[in-house]
Amino acid sequence: MVLFPAIEVVSRLFGTTGIVASPVLVQHLTLYIGFSGAIIASRRNKLLSLSNSLLFNNDNQIVWAKIIAKVTTIVVVTVLALGAWNLVMIEKEFPTDIAPFIPRWVALLIMPIGFASIAFHMIYNSYSKLKNRVILVALIILIILLFQWEVLRDINLLPYILIAAILFSLFKGAPIFIGLGGLALLFFWRDWTPISAISAETYRIVVSPTLPTIPLFTLAGYMLAESKASERLVLLFRALFGWIPGGTPVVLVLLCGFFTALTGGSGVTILALGGLLMPVLIKEGYSKKFSLGLITVAGSLGLLFPPSLPLIIYGVTAGISIKSVFLAGIIPGLIRVGMIGSWAVWQGKVQSVSKHNFNLTKIISALKNAKWEAMIPFFVLFGIFGGYTTLVETASLISVYIFIIEFVIYKDLKFNDLRKIILDCSTLIGGVLIILGVAMGLTSYLVDAQIPLHLLEWVKSTISSKFVFLLMLNIFLLAVGCLMDIFSAIIIVVPLITPLGAYFGIDPIHLAIIFIANLELGFLTPPVGMNLFLSSYRFEEPMSNIYKSTLPFFVVMLLSVIAITYIPILSTWPLK
């Protein structure tokens, strides 16, 4: 997958023809990587969830409260597998080739295989005893057969019971996609719509022309995170900014923003760099409370910078230019980094932290050591905005470039490390893409049910001021960020708010930045602020300590959201 786009670029340089149907093949490889990654994640029990507790952890005994969640979860996955198989059968009756001698139904086979494999791993990881697994399977089959009775569709109370079961499962640790897929299945079932429609929507979003950038940029970010690039960049940034009071926190903010933009996940940044950066801050003389808060916040600061995955997904979902969204996010992102950095500088003075002397020799030495990594942002921006390569080709070339510098030039990584990197990367990609896929099914139902239209009519009748709407939008998105991960939030919420934004005359690019900025803040908002949980897990601190440490940074981030919302020129300047 990495090589196909790179070969296309090389072919153009030499005026030759590249690989036949290369872009289409790369898109379908994304489908395979997504579901393969989801299988790996389910086997490793690392599918993205909203709870810290594990639902499938080889329990010794059957606890009825927990078995309800397990049965609900596996039933949803199994029915999704059946729907995907029906889609394959439909495609087989009316075959279409995606490339020479490769019919589309063959490419679609990974979907039923993927869902079925996830269900298998869930069953296997549910209980340590075979007897309990057999009971679990029997209950799953019984419920699936029970729902073949058409009379159940007429029971008005049943949907509420099923929704309660789905929410209960999420509370117990079920993967996020179960909530989205379960609701989609329920709504489609009630409306007599074939469940294969969900798989069709999953296929449509996953094979989007720009979505291959997600696994490619994520792979690049993981290779950097596993290498010693972070150490070299820390030394470089400390040499550049360490003479400032609060210089080390500024270094941390820049470094975390850099890694988050490439990996697309704030969690990756906290887990990968937290162990490196916390001792550095403590050694400099910063309080543990300040250090915890800064690392927790800094993990999400890169989401407004290219090639941020949420920006890509937003562009795909809203049907707007991804390059324009990338450009629009730069100034708001720098403002946010600047505000957090300024607070850090102030705290450096308050806590009387010693500063380093400016040393040009150290700067030159650090720059020599980190020169190859230091050029990555410039290559990314040149590739995206230079017009010489597509977004996917840029992501491919960046992955190849990072592979060369970390495996060949610096030799930080050995080829034996590649297996772990690919597994970890696939786990994250699989967790994200399966969420996007099933969320698209739910979004399709909402659109068909004319929910955006009804919402628009309600807003028209209750809100007349653009500024009031923006305030309500901020509150709404903050609540969404508290309760939903950013990827599913984009797929579900964006189709609902884009008509509202158009009605109030809000530029769609500005709306995109408002959305991502608010959701970025949601990472720090209880009760489901993802960064809060990850920081608690990484540093083994109680949630109460994490809440207290992040509160000042939350206020600073909130002020930046207000500025981004009510000063549109910060986002729309590229369009002028």
C-alpha positions as CSV (number, residue, x, y, z in Angstrom):
1,M,0.0,0.0,0.0
2,V,2.9,2.3,0.8
3,L,4.7,1.5,-2.5
4,F,1.8,1.9,-4.9
5,P,1.4,5.7,-4.6
6,A,5.2,6.1,-4.4
7,I,5.6,4.2,-7.7
8,E,3.0,6.4,-9.3
9,V,5.1,9.5,-8.4
10,V,8.3,7.9,-9.7
11,S,6.5,6.9,-12.9
12,R,5.4,10.5,-13.6
13,L,8.9,11.7,-13.1
14,F,10.2,9.4,-15.8
15,G,7.1,9.8,-18.1
16,T,6.1,6.2,-17.8
17,T,2.8,4.5,-17.0
18,G,2.3,3.4,-13.4
19,I,0.5,0.4,-12.0
20,V,-2.9,-0.2,-13.7
21,A,-5.8,0.9,-11.4
22,S,-3.3,1.8,-8.7
23,P,-5.6,4.4,-6.9
24,V,-8.5,2.0,-6.8
25,L,-6.3,-0.8,-5.5
26,V,-4.9,1.4,-2.7
27,Q,-8.5,2.4,-1.7
28,H,-9.4,-1.3,-1.4
29,L,-6.2,-2.1,0.5
30,T,-7.5,0.5,3.0
31,L,-10.6,-1.6,3.4
32,Y,-8.5,-4.7,4.0
33,I,-6.1,-3.0,6.3
34,G,-9.0,-1.5,8.3
35,F,-10.7,-4.9,8.9
36,S,-7.5,-6.8,9.4
37,G,-6.5,-4.2,12.0
38,A,-9.9,-4.5,13.6
39,I,-9.4,-8.3,13.8
40,I,-6.0,-7.8,15.4
41,A,-7.5,-5.2,17.8
42,S,-10.2,-7.6,18.9
43,R,-7.7,-10.5,19.4
44,R,-5.6,-8.1,21.5
45,N,-8.7,-6.8,23.3
46,K,-7.8,-3.2,22.2
47,L,-10.8,-2.1,20.2
48,L,-11.6,1.5,21.1
49,S,-14.1,1.9,23.9
50,L,-15.5,4.6,26.2
51,S,-14.7,2.6,29.3
52,N,-11.5,1.6,31.0
53,S,-13.0,-1.7,32.0
54,L,-12.5,-4.8,29.8
55,L,-15.7,-6.6,28.8
56,F,-13.9,-9.6,27.3
57,N,-11.3,-10.6,29.8
58,N,-11.7,-14.4,30.2
59,D,-14.0,-14.4,33.2
60,N,-14.2,-17.5,35.3
61,Q,-17.9,-17.3,36.1
62,I,-21.0,-16.0,34.4
63,V,-22.3,-12.8,35.9
64,W,-25.6,-12.0,34.5
65,A,-25.1,-8.2,34.4
66,K,-22.0,-8.7,32.3
67,I,-23.3,-11.5,30.1
68,I,-26.1,-9.2,29.0
69,A,-23.4,-6.8,27.7
70,K,-21.5,-9.6,26.1
71,V,-24.5,-11.1,24.3
72,T,-25.6,-7.7,23.1
73,T,-22.2,-6.9,21.7
74,I,-21.6,-10.2,19.9
75,V,-25.2,-10.2,18.5
76,V,-24.5,-6.8,16.9
77,V,-21.2,-8.0,15.4
78,T,-22.7,-11.3,14.2
79,V,-25.7,-9.5,12.5
80,L,-23.2,-7.0,10.9
81,A,-21.3,-10.0,9.5
82,L,-24.6,-11.5,8.1
83,G,-25.4,-8.1,6.5
84,A,-21.9,-7.9,5.0
85,W,-22.3,-11.5,3.6
86,N,-25.6,-10.5,2.0
87,L,-23.9,-7.6,0.3
88,V,-21.2,-9.9,-1.1
89,M,-23.9,-12.2,-2.5
90,I,-25.7,-9.2,-4.1
91,E,-22.4,-8.1,-5.7
92,K,-21.7,-11.6,-6.9
93,E,-25.0,-11.6,-8.8
94,F,-24.1,-8.4,-10.6
95,P,-20.2,-8.5,-10.7
96,T,-18.2,-5.3,-11.3
97,D,-14.4,-5.3,-11.7
98,I,-12.4,-2.8,-9.5
99,A,-9.2,-3.7,-11.5
100,P,-8.3,-6.2,-14.2
101,F,-9.5,-9.7,-13.2
102,I,-10.5,-8.5,-9.7
103,P,-14.3,-8.4,-9.1
104,R,-15.6,-6.1,-6.4
105,W,-17.3,-9.0,-4.5
106,V,-13.9,-10.5,-3.9
107,A,-12.7,-7.2,-2.3
108,L,-15.9,-7.1,-0.2
109,L,-15.2,-10.6,1.3
110,I,-13.0,-9.0,4.0
111,M,-16.1,-7.4,5.6
112,P,-18.0,-10.6,6.6
113,I,-14.8,-12.3,7.4
114,G,-13.7,-9.4,9.5
115,F,-16.9,-9.1,11.5
116,A,-17.1,-12.9,11.9
117,S,-13.5,-13.0,13.2
118,I,-14.2,-10.2,15.7
119,A,-17.2,-12.1,17.0
120,F,-15.1,-15.3,17.3
121,H,-12.4,-13.5,19.3
122,M,-15.1,-11.9,21.5
123,I,-16.6,-15.3,22.3
124,Y,-13.1,-16.8,22.9
125,N,-12.0,-14.0,25.2
126,S,-15.3,-13.9,27.1
127,Y,-14.7,-16.9,29.4
128,S,-11.9,-19.2,30.4
129,K,-14.2,-22.3,30.5
130,L,-15.6,-24.0,27.4
131,K,-18.9,-24.6,29.2
132,N,-19.5,-20.9,29.7
133,R,-18.6,-20.1,26.1
134,V,-21.1,-22.7,24.9
135,I,-23.8,-21.0,27.0
136,L,-22.9,-17.7,25.5
137,V,-23.1,-18.9,22.0
138,A,-26.4,-20.6,22.7
139,L,-27.8,-17.3,24.0
140,I,-26.5,-15.4,20.9
141,I,-28.1,-17.9,18.5
142,L,-31.4,-17.8,20.4
143,I,-31.7,-14.0,20.3
144,I,-30.8,-13.9,16.6
145,L,-33.5,-16.5,15.8
146,L,-36.0,-14.7,18.1
147,F,-35.6,-11.5,16.0
148,Q,-36.8,-13.4,12.9
149,W,-40.3,-13.1,14.3
150,E,-41.8,-10.1,12.5
151,V,-44.3,-9.6,15.3
152,L,-41.5,-8.1,17.4
153,R,-41.3,-5.1,15.1
154,D,-44.8,-4.0,16.4
155,I,-43.8,-4.0,20.1
156,N,-43.4,-0.3,20.9
157,L,-41.4,-0.8,24.1
158,L,-38.8,-3.1,22.5
159,P,-36.6,-0.3,20.8
160,Y,-36.2,1.4,24.2
161,I,-35.1,-1.9,25.8
162,L,-32.6,-2.6,23.0
163,I,-31.2,1.0,23.2
164,A,-30.8,0.5,27.0
165,A,-29.0,-2.8,26.4
166,I,-26.6,-1.1,23.9
167,L,-25.9,1.8,26.3
168,F,-25.4,-0.7,29.1
169,S,-22.9,-2.6,27.0
170,L,-20.9,0.5,26.2
171,F,-20.8,1.3,30.0
172,K,-19.5,-2.2,30.6
173,G,-16.7,-1.8,28.1
174,A,-18.1,-2.8,24.7
175,P,-16.3,-1.2,21.7
176,I,-17.6,2.1,20.4
177,F,-18.6,0.7,17.1
178,I,-21.1,-1.6,18.8
179,G,-23.1,1.4,20.0
180,L,-23.2,3.0,16.5
181,G,-23.7,-0.3,14.7
182,G,-26.3,-1.5,17.1
183,L,-28.4,1.7,16.7
184,A,-28.1,1.5,12.9
185,L,-29.2,-2.2,13.0
186,L,-32.2,-1.3,15.2
187,F,-33.4,1.6,13.1
188,F,-32.9,-0.4,9.8
189,W,-34.7,-3.4,11.3
190,R,-37.6,-1.3,12.4
191,D,-38.0,0.3,9.0
192,W,-37.8,-3.0,7.1
193,T,-34.5,-1.9,5.4
194,P,-32.0,-4.6,4.5
195,I,-29.2,-4.7,6.9
196,S,-26.8,-5.0,4.0
197,A,-27.3,-1.3,3.5
198,I,-25.0,-0.7,6.6
199,S,-22.2,-2.7,5.0
200,A,-22.7,-0.8,1.7
201,E,-22.2,2.5,3.6
202,T,-19.2,1.1,5.4
203,Y,-17.7,0.1,2.0
204,R,-18.5,3.6,0.6
205,I,-16.7,5.5,3.3
206,V,-13.7,3.2,3.7
207,V,-12.8,3.2,0.0
208,S,-13.0,7.0,-0.2
209,P,-10.2,8.3,-2.4
210,T,-8.6,10.3,0.4
211,L,-9.0,7.8,3.3
212,P,-5.8,5.9,2.5
213,T,-4.0,8.8,4.0
214,I,-5.1,7.6,7.4
215,P,-3.1,4.4,7.6
216,L,-0.2,5.9,5.7
217,F,0.3,9.0,7.9
218,T,-0.4,6.8,11.0
219,L,2.3,4.4,10.0
220,A,4.7,7.3,9.6
221,G,3.8,8.6,13.0
222,Y,4.3,5.2,14.7
223,M,7.7,4.8,13.1
224,L,8.7,8.2,14.6
225,A,7.2,7.4,18.0
226,E,9.1,4.0,18.2
227,S,12.4,5.5,17.2
228,K,14.6,8.0,19.1
229,A,13.3,10.9,17.0
230,S,11.5,12.3,20.1
231,E,14.8,12.4,22.0
232,R,16.6,14.2,19.2
233,L,13.7,16.7,18.7
234,V,13.5,17.4,22.5
235,L,17.2,18.3,22.4
236,L,16.7,20.5,19.4
237,F,13.7,22.3,20.8
238,R,15.3,22.7,24.2
239,A,18.4,24.3,22.5
240,L,16.1,26.6,20.6
241,F,13.6,27.6,23.4
242,G,15.2,26.4,26.6
243,W,16.6,29.9,27.4
244,I,13.1,31.2,27.8
245,P,11.4,30.9,31.3
246,G,9.0,28.1,30.6
247,G,11.0,27.0,27.6
248,T,10.8,23.3,28.3
249,P,7.0,23.3,28.4
250,V,7.0,25.2,25.1
251,V,9.3,22.4,23.8
252,L,6.8,19.8,25.0
253,V,3.8,21.6,23.4
254,L,5.6,21.8,20.0
255,L,6.8,18.2,20.2
256,C,3.4,16.8,21.1
257,G,1.7,18.8,18.5
258,F,4.1,17.5,15.9
259,F,3.5,13.8,16.8
260,T,-0.3,14.2,17.2
261,A,-0.6,15.8,13.8
262,L,1.2,12.8,12.2
263,T,-0.4,9.9,14.3
264,G,-3.8,11.4,14.4
265,G,-4.4,10.3,18.0
266,S,-3.7,12.3,21.1
267,G,-3.6,9.0,23.0
268,V,-0.6,7.8,21.1
269,T,1.3,11.0,22.0
270,I,0.5,10.6,25.7
271,L,1.4,6.9,25.8
272,A,4.5,7.2,23.6
273,L,6.0,10.4,24.9
274,G,4.6,10.8,28.4
275,G,7.3,8.6,30.0
276,L,10.0,10.6,28.3
277,L,8.6,14.1,29.0
278,M,7.4,13.8,32.6
279,P,10.8,13.3,34.1
280,V,12.2,16.2,32.0
281,L,9.6,18.6,33.5
282,I,10.1,17.4,37.0
283,K,13.8,17.7,36.7
284,E,13.5,21.3,35.5
285,G,11.6,22.1,38.7
286,Y,8.0,22.1,37.6
287,S,5.3,20.8,39.9
288,K,3.9,17.4,39.3
289,K,0.4,18.9,39.0
290,F,1.5,21.3,36.3
291,S,3.4,18.6,34.5
292,L,0.4,16.2,34.5
293,G,-1.9,18.9,33.1
294,L,0.5,20.0,30.4
295,I,1.2,16.6,29.0
296,T,-2.5,15.7,29.1
297,V,-3.4,18.8,27.2
298,A,-0.5,18.8,24.8
299,G,-1.5,15.4,23.5
300,S,-4.4,16.9,21.5
301,L,-2.8,20.1,20.3
302,G,-1.8,18.8,16.9
303,L,-5.3,18.1,15.6
304,L,-5.6,21.4,13.8
305,F,-2.3,21.0,11.9
306,P,-1.9,19.0,8.7
307,P,-2.0,16.1,8.2
308,S,-4.4,15.7,11.1
309,L,-6.6,12.6,10.6
310,P,-9.8,14.3,12.0
311,L,-9.4,17.2,9.5
312,I,-9.1,14.6,6.7
313,I,-12.2,12.7,7.9
314,Y,-14.1,16.0,8.3
315,G,-13.3,17.0,4.7
316,V,-14.4,13.6,3.4
317,T,-17.6,13.7,5.4
318,A,-18.6,17.3,4.6
319,G,-17.4,17.1,0.9
320,I,-15.1,20.1,1.2
321,S,-11.5,20.6,0.1
322,I,-9.1,18.9,2.5
323,K,-6.3,21.2,1.5
324,S,-8.5,24.2,2.4
325,V,-9.2,22.7,5.8
326,F,-5.5,22.0,6.3
327,L,-4.7,25.7,5.5
328,A,-7.6,26.9,7.7
329,G,-6.4,25.1,10.7
330,I,-2.8,26.5,10.8
331,I,-3.5,29.9,12.3
332,P,-6.0,28.7,14.9
333,G,-3.7,25.8,15.7
334,L,-0.7,28.2,16.2
335,I,-2.9,30.5,18.4
336,R,-3.9,27.5,20.6
337,V,-0.2,26.4,20.9
338,G,0.8,30.0,21.6
339,M,-1.8,30.4,24.4
340,I,-0.8,27.2,26.1
341,G,2.9,28.1,25.6
342,S,2.3,31.5,27.1
343,W,0.6,30.0,30.1
344,A,3.6,27.7,30.5
345,V,6.0,30.6,30.3
346,W,4.0,32.4,33.0
347,Q,4.1,29.3,35.2
348,G,7.9,29.0,34.6
349,K,8.2,32.5,36.2
350,V,5.7,31.8,39.0
351,Q,7.4,28.5,39.9
352,S,10.8,30.1,39.7
353,V,12.1,27.5,37.3
354,S,15.8,28.0,36.3
355,K,16.4,28.7,32.6
356,H,19.2,27.7,30.3
357,N,21.6,30.2,28.7
358,F,21.2,30.8,24.9
359,N,23.9,28.7,23.2
360,L,24.3,28.9,19.5
361,T,26.8,26.0,19.5
362,K,24.2,23.7,21.1
363,I,21.6,24.7,18.6
364,I,23.8,23.9,15.7
365,S,24.8,20.6,17.2
366,A,21.1,19.6,18.0
367,L,20.1,20.7,14.5
368,K,22.7,18.5,12.9
369,N,21.6,15.5,15.0
370,A,17.9,16.0,14.2
371,K,18.1,17.5,10.7
372,W,16.3,14.7,9.0
373,E,13.3,14.8,11.3
374,A,13.3,18.6,11.4
375,M,12.6,18.6,7.6
376,I,9.5,16.4,7.9
377,P,6.9,19.2,8.5
378,F,8.3,21.1,5.4
379,F,8.1,18.0,3.3
380,V,4.5,17.5,4.4
381,L,3.4,21.0,3.7
382,F,5.3,21.1,0.3
383,G,3.7,17.8,-0.7
384,I,0.2,18.8,0.3
385,F,0.2,22.4,-1.0
386,G,2.9,22.3,-3.7
387,G,0.5,20.6,-6.2
388,Y,3.1,18.0,-7.3
389,T,1.6,15.1,-5.5
390,T,-1.9,14.0,-4.3
391,L,-2.6,13.8,-0.6
392,V,-2.3,10.0,-0.7
393,E,1.0,10.2,-2.6
394,T,2.3,12.7,-0.1
395,A,1.4,10.4,2.8
396,S,3.1,7.5,1.0
397,L,6.3,9.4,0.3
398,I,6.5,10.7,3.9
399,S,6.2,7.1,5.1
400,V,9.0,6.0,2.8
401,Y,11.1,9.0,3.9
402,I,10.7,8.2,7.6
403,F,11.4,4.5,7.0
404,I,14.7,5.4,5.3
405,I,15.8,7.9,8.0
406,E,14.9,5.7,11.0
407,F,15.8,2.3,9.7
408,V,18.7,3.1,7.4
409,I,20.3,6.5,8.3
410,Y,19.9,6.7,12.1
411,K,19.4,2.9,12.5
412,D,17.2,3.5,15.6
413,L,14.9,0.8,14.4
414,K,15.7,-2.8,13.2
415,F,13.6,-4.7,10.8
416,N,12.5,-6.9,13.7
417,D,10.8,-3.8,15.1
418,L,8.7,-3.4,12.0
419,R,6.3,-6.2,13.1
420,K,5.5,-4.5,16.4
421,I,5.0,-1.1,14.6
422,I,2.7,-2.6,12.0
423,L,0.7,-4.4,14.7
424,D,0.3,-1.3,16.9
425,C,-0.5,0.8,13.9
426,S,-3.0,-1.7,12.5
427,T,-4.7,-1.9,15.9
428,L,-5.4,1.9,15.9
429,I,-6.3,2.0,12.2
430,G,-8.7,-0.9,12.6
431,G,-10.4,0.6,15.6
432,V,-10.8,4.0,13.9
433,L,-12.0,2.7,10.4
434,I,-14.5,0.2,11.8
435,I,-16.0,3.1,13.8
436,L,-16.2,5.3,10.7
437,G,-17.8,2.5,8.7
438,V,-20.7,1.6,11.0
439,A,-21.2,5.3,11.9
440,M,-21.7,6.0,8.2
441,G,-24.6,3.4,8.3
442,L,-26.2,5.3,11.2
443,T,-25.7,8.6,9.4
444,S,-27.3,7.2,6.3
445,Y,-30.4,6.4,8.3
446,L,-30.5,9.9,9.9
447,V,-30.3,11.5,6.4
448,D,-33.0,9.2,5.0
449,A,-35.2,10.0,7.9
450,Q,-34.7,13.7,7.1
451,I,-33.4,14.4,10.6
452,P,-31.1,17.2,9.3
453,L,-34.1,18.9,7.6
454,H,-36.3,18.6,10.8
455,L,-33.4,20.0,12.9
456,L,-33.0,22.9,10.5
457,E,-36.7,23.8,10.7
458,W,-36.5,23.6,14.5
459,V,-33.5,25.9,14.7
460,K,-35.1,28.4,12.2
461,S,-38.1,28.6,14.5
462,T,-36.2,29.0,17.8
463,I,-32.9,30.8,17.0
464,S,-32.6,34.0,14.9
465,S,-29.2,35.3,15.8
466,K,-26.0,33.9,14.2
467,F,-24.0,34.6,17.4
468,V,-26.6,32.8,19.6
469,F,-26.4,29.8,17.2
470,L,-22.6,29.8,17.5
471,L,-22.9,29.8,21.3
472,M,-25.4,27.0,21.3
473,L,-23.1,25.1,18.8
474,N,-20.2,25.5,21.1
475,I,-22.2,24.1,24.0
476,F,-23.6,21.2,21.9
477,L,-20.2,20.2,20.5
478,L,-18.6,20.4,23.9
479,A,-21.3,17.9,25.1
480,V,-20.6,15.7,22.1
481,G,-16.9,15.8,22.9
482,C,-17.7,14.7,26.4
483,L,-19.7,11.7,25.3
484,M,-18.4,10.6,21.9
485,D,-15.0,9.9,20.3
486,I,-14.0,12.4,17.7
487,F,-14.1,10.0,14.7
488,S,-17.7,8.9,15.2
489,A,-18.7,12.4,16.2
490,I,-17.5,13.7,12.8
491,I,-19.4,11.1,10.8
492,I,-22.7,11.4,12.7
493,V,-22.8,15.1,13.7
494,V,-21.3,16.8,10.6
495,P,-24.3,16.0,8.3
496,L,-26.6,17.5,11.0
497,I,-24.8,20.8,11.5
498,T,-23.6,21.6,7.9
499,P,-27.1,22.7,6.8
500,L,-27.4,24.8,9.9
501,G,-24.1,26.5,9.3
502,A,-25.1,27.2,5.7
503,Y,-28.4,28.8,6.9
504,F,-26.6,31.2,9.3
505,G,-24.1,32.1,6.6
506,I,-21.1,30.4,8.3
507,D,-18.3,29.5,5.9
508,P,-18.0,25.7,5.7
509,I,-14.2,25.9,6.2
510,H,-14.7,28.0,9.3
511,L,-17.4,25.5,10.6
512,A,-14.8,22.7,10.1
513,I,-12.3,24.4,12.4
514,I,-14.9,25.3,15.0
515,F,-16.0,21.7,15.0
516,I,-12.5,20.2,15.4
517,A,-11.4,22.9,18.0
518,N,-14.5,22.1,20.1
519,L,-14.0,18.3,19.8
520,E,-10.3,18.8,20.7
521,L,-11.5,20.5,23.9
522,G,-13.8,17.5,24.5
523,F,-10.7,15.4,25.0
524,L,-10.2,17.3,28.3
525,T,-13.9,17.4,29.4
526,P,-15.3,14.9,32.0
527,P,-16.8,12.4,32.1
528,V,-15.5,10.8,28.9
529,G,-12.5,13.1,28.0
530,M,-10.3,10.5,26.4
531,N,-7.0,12.3,27.3
532,L,-8.1,12.3,31.0
533,F,-8.5,8.5,31.0
534,L,-5.3,7.9,29.1
535,S,-3.3,10.2,31.3
536,S,-4.7,8.5,34.4
537,Y,-3.7,5.2,33.0
538,R,-0.2,6.2,31.8
539,F,0.9,8.0,35.0
540,E,-1.1,5.8,37.5
541,E,-2.9,8.8,39.0
542,P,-6.5,9.0,40.2
543,M,-8.9,10.8,38.0
544,S,-9.5,13.5,40.6
545,N,-5.8,14.5,40.3
546,I,-6.0,14.6,36.6
547,Y,-9.1,16.8,36.7
548,K,-7.4,19.3,39.0
549,S,-4.2,19.4,37.0
550,T,-5.9,20.0,33.7
551,L,-8.4,22.7,34.9
552,P,-6.2,25.8,34.2
553,F,-5.3,24.4,30.8
554,F,-9.0,23.7,30.1
555,V,-9.8,27.4,30.7
556,V,-7.0,28.5,28.3
557,M,-8.2,26.1,25.7
558,L,-11.8,27.3,26.1
559,L,-10.7,30.9,25.5
560,S,-9.0,29.7,22.3
561,V,-12.2,28.0,21.2
562,I,-14.1,31.3,21.7
563,A,-11.5,33.2,19.6
564,I,-11.7,30.6,16.8
565,T,-15.5,30.7,16.8
566,Y,-16.1,34.4,16.8
567,I,-13.2,35.6,14.7
568,P,-13.8,33.8,11.4
569,I,-10.9,35.5,9.6
570,L,-8.5,33.3,11.6
571,S,-9.8,30.3,9.7
572,T,-11.0,31.8,6.4
573,W,-7.8,33.8,5.5
574,P,-6.7,31.1,2.9
575,L,-9.9,31.7,1.0
576,K,-9.4,35.4,0.7
